[in-house]
Amino acid sequence: MHPLSVLGGGCIFLRILLTNLYLLYILYIYRQNESVKGAADGTVYQ
């Protein structure tokens, strides 16, 4: 089976799951960066 056919609709659930994990990962990194910036500025990050 060709990988592109799987991404095209062979396993929609897996594709959605991977997308959600990717977005959560980006959000986590973003929050880490924000907290570091806040600490550098001397402000408390909520």
C-alpha positions, 0 to 999 in steps of 0.5 A: 500500500502506498503511503499517500493512499493512507494519507488520502483517506485510508485511515482518517482517524489516524491522520486526525490523531497525528494532526492533533498531536502535532498541534499539541506539540506546537502549543507546548513549545509555544507555551515553554517559549512564552514562559521563558520570555516572561521570566526574562522580562521579570513578569509572571506568566499565567 
